[in-house]
Amino acid sequence: MEVLKTIAEMRQARKASKKTMGFVPTMGYLHEGHISLVRQAREKNKLVAVSIFVNPTQFGPKEDFRTYPRDTKHDLSMLKPHTDFVFMPSDEEMYPEGYDSWVEVKGITDMLEGSARPGHFRGVSTVVLKLFNIVQPNRAYFGQKDAQQLAVIKKMVKDFDVNIDIVACPTVRESDGLAMSSRNTYLTPEQRRSAPVLYQSLQLAQELAKQGEWDALAIRKEMTKLIQKESQADIEYISIADNETLKEIHRIKYPALVSMAVRFGRTRLIDNLVLEE
């Protein structure tokens, strides 16, 4: 496994091999959810590259960029059995002095996380397109847990005619259903005990739809009631939307994306589930 810290090094490594490459972009502090993406990349490609870069441009001024968890030694030990290249650029390498070009995907970024975190997806789209141009993979792997991010990346790739296959991978969960996330480490023991209610509420939505409940508002109300039973949980939004456009729907039409953001103290968690026939 080679650890590369400059764009020139990464490009030279890619140039040296014409083999198929799978790519997993991450912000580090890796867990089994990330490794599941890496394993899937390994199954379909001769080479696997992973980036570790805590991207400053996708964090708002009051968000957790400075305190975002980091553990490079642990990350590299997890990646070593599965990975050929790890790209670990500095902030200055990715955004040198005078940098002032941005990628904005309109429409699909106006709601949900885009509304709650202004500028977030501009930073995500910009850094992902830069990474694609640097790494030059054949396929890139993203988790379904960040459903809106996945939709934004797919649209960006389509609109810019980027010749990379975007592979969506299932959300990896803890044994109690909580979606794996680097931010789970922020939770207090009491908040951690409450957090599985997110997945429980998604399962409730799925069950109601299976039973023939077509009213999205009614489903959201039942989800809200369940989450509010946990005193640690503070709902930011619950959405039931078209899975492609992310526009809210009034009646269930498959496939539908049920998604949410809920705060537990200072920790903001997101989760989602796609309702299908």
CORURBEL-V242055 format. One record per residue. RES is the residue in one letter. BURIAL is # if it has 9 or more other ideal C-beta (glycine too) atoms within 8 Angstrom, else .. Layout:
# CORURBEL-V242055
res-><RES:RES>
burial-><BURIAL:BURIAL>
This chain:
# CORURBEL-V242055
res-><M:E:V:L:K:T:I:A:E:M:R:Q:A:R:K:A:S:K:K:T:M:G:F:V:P:T:M:G:Y:L:H:E:G:H:I:S:L:V:R:Q:A:R:E:K:N:K:L:V:A:V:S:I:F:V:N:P:T:Q:F:G:P:K:E:D:F:R:T:Y:P:R:D:T:K:H:D:L:S:M:L:K:P:H:T:D:F:V:F:M:P:S:D:E:E:M:Y:P:E:G:Y:D:S:W:V:E:V:K:G:I:T:D:M:L:E:G:S:A:R:P:G:H:F:R:G:V:S:T:V:V:L:K:L:F:N:I:V:Q:P:N:R:A:Y:F:G:Q:K:D:A:Q:Q:L:A:V:I:K:K:M:V:K:D:F:D:V:N:I:D:I:V:A:C:P:T:V:R:E:S:D:G:L:A:M:S:S:R:N:T:Y:L:T:P:E:Q:R:R:S:A:P:V:L:Y:Q:S:L:Q:L:A:Q:E:L:A:K:Q:G:E:W:D:A:L:A:I:R:K:E:M:T:K:L:I:Q:K:E:S:Q:A:D:I:E:Y:I:S:I:A:D:N:E:T:L:K:E:I:H:R:I:K:Y:P:A:L:V:S:M:A:V:R:F:G:R:T:R:L:I:D:N:L:V:L:E:E>
burial-><#:.:.:#:#:.:.:.:#:#:#:.:#:#:.:.:#:.:.:#:#:#:#:#:#:#:#:#:#:#:#:.:#:#:#:#:#:#:#:#:#:#:.:#:#:.:#:#:#:#:#:#:#:.:#:#:#:#:#:.:.:.:.:.:.:.:.:#:.:.:.:#:.:#:#:#:.:#:#:.:.:#:#:.:#:#:#:#:#:.:.:.:#:#:.:.:.:.:.:.:.:.:.:.:#:.:.:#:#:.:#:#:#:#:.:.:#:.:#:#:#:#:#:#:#:#:#:#:#:#:#:#:.:#:#:.:#:.:#:#:#:#:#:#:#:#:#:#:#:#:#:#:#:#:#:#:#:.:.:.:.:.:.:#:.:#:#:.:#:.:#:#:#:.:.:.:#:#:#:#:#:#:#:#:.:.:#:.:.:.:#:#:.:#:#:#:#:#:#:#:#:#:#:#:#:#:.:#:#:.:.:.:#:.:#:#:.:#:#:#:.:#:#:#:.:#:#:.:.:.:.:#:#:.:#:#:.:#:#:#:#:#:.:.:.:#:.:.:#:.:.:#:.:.:.:#:#:#:#:#:#:#:#:#:#:.:#:#:#:#:#:#:#:#:#:.:.>
